[in-house]
Amino acid sequence: MIMLVAGLLSLAAGVWMQLSAGAPAAEPALTQQCQTVMKARGADTAMIAQCGEKAFATTVTATDAQDAARSISAANNSEVGSYALSMLLIGLGAALSIFGGVLMRRSRAA
């Protein structure tokens, strides 16, 4: 029973992380600077809305390629790490739930 509950909690946490995850947000000053640059370039509303994402805002406002690459890489590493953790929790939760369910069914049959 404990294994089944732990599996379901792990599965729920992984699914929640997966559904609530998104690109890392940019700081407000960087977002504003990005929006100003995009408006000056004549971008549409959909493109301007992407200024809230750190990697996009950094790319648009970059003046130094090395700093931009470093910042985008850090943002992407954070996103990949949280994605991997959520997938681990989903896999672990599914395995524990199945195994816990099998054990619970066997104990009732005995």
C-alpha angles and dihedrals in degrees: 000000000000091000091051092050092046089050094050092048091049091047092049092049092050093048091047091051091048094050096043096044121106142149115308112267122245122235114264094249092051091047091052092047091049092050091051092051093046092049090050089053091051096246122171125248094263092057093046089051090060089065087088090072114087097221093049095045091048092050093050096046098038118131096168119048094209095054092045092050092048093050094046091047092052091049092049093047090054091050093047092048094053091045091052092048092050092049090049091053092048092050094044091046093050092048094047092046093051094044092045091049092051092049092048092050091049093050091052092048092052 
